[in-house]
Amino acid sequence: MAVDVKQIGERVVQESSLISRIRTEIHKVIVGQEILIDRLLLALLCNNHVLIEGVPGLAKTLTVTTLAKMLQASFSRIQFTPDLLPADVVGTLIYNPKTGEFATQKGPIFANIVLADEINRAPAKVQSALLEAMQEHQVTMGGINYKLDDPFLVLATQNPIEQEGTYPLPEAQVDRFMLKLKITYPSKIEEHAILKKMARSAPKMEVEPIVTPEDIRRMRGLADEIFMDEKIEEYIVNLVEATRNPSAYDLDIDQHIRYGASPRATIFLAMAAKANAFIEGRGYVTPQDVKTIAMDVLRHRVVITYEAEAEELTSEDIIEKILRTVDVP
């Protein structure tokens, strides 16, 4: 097994040069936001979706569009508004009176990367239109299934739910996002750099398209091969189980958790840990890979109780307690 891990590690090191080029290219436009960039790259490697939350003006949309420009792949942006209809997202059938037949008009969901901008400003029926596409990678119209492109990622941005004109996302949809990221304000030094770069009428925001869908599929296949020891697999299962049955791990937080993480959390945590090892240039997963990505995988899957809210606890507080308590292999 050691020989296989070594071979995988050598291949990962070779591919890591492309990851470095992607980072360099993105930073031609984006200042800071290292975690956001790494998590978007991780989502590419896992072919999965990301929900990005933050107040307006933190370059959420700009980061996603910059990443899309680097990919030699199709990209579409959907601006979610209260009057948006499901057909505006997935498409519809249009009747042709001359032929007496219906023609399919595909919506913006038919792209490799879909930016769902301010997704929580549309009502639930529109948000639910994304469910089949995100999970099955297909859309059904008129009884016919239409396969979506590969890779297919929904990178959604949302405003904090306290803001006016926002709707909370349905739990079934939130669970389909592999990661939920919370973006904060830049540091003082980063903000000064942003001022120098962006405070002009036409800031330079050009990047080179250096990644193809074939590159993504190749790296994705290699990330799947990264070695994960059975002890780390058990550690992942224990972390997720601790969100459902915390007393079994000597955690006195049962009264703070309404719903624990779903089995999707276990799957996504394993996939994300492998992808994180890939980004770090390793052919094997360490416990630190799991801990690094655990908060982003779990924060939107642990639903807290009213008692927790009354004590001003958040799902992040619960997850931090679990990470501190569950034994690390």
HUCORTA-V230597 format. One record per pair of residues at least 24 apart in sequence whose C-alpha atoms are under 6 Angstrom apart, sorted by the first residue. I is the first residue (numbers start at 0). J is the second residue. Records with the same first field share a line. If there is no record, write none. Layout:
# HUCORTA-V230597
I->J + J
This chain:
# HUCORTA-V230597
4->282
7->282
8->281 + 282
11->280
12->280
28->204
41->274
44->219
47->152
48->152 + 153 + 154 + 176 + 177
49->154 + 176 + 177 + 178 + 179
50->155 + 156 + 179
51->156 + 179 + 180
52->156 + 157 + 158 + 181
53->158 + 181 + 182
54->158
69->207 + 208 + 209
70->208 + 210 + 211
71->208 + 211
73->110 + 111
74->110 + 111 + 112 + 113
75->107 + 113
76->113 + 114
77->115 + 116
78->116
79->116 + 117 + 118 + 120 + 121
80->120 + 121
81->120 + 121
84->125
85->125 + 128
109->147
111->148 + 150 + 151
112->151 + 152
113->153
114->154 + 155
115->155
116->155 + 156
117->156 + 157
118->157
119->157 + 165 + 166
120->165 + 166
178->295 + 296
179->295
180->295
222->274
225->273 + 282 + 283
226->283
227->283 + 284
255->303 + 304 + 307
256->303 + 304
257->302 + 303 + 304
258->301 + 302
259->301
260->300 + 301
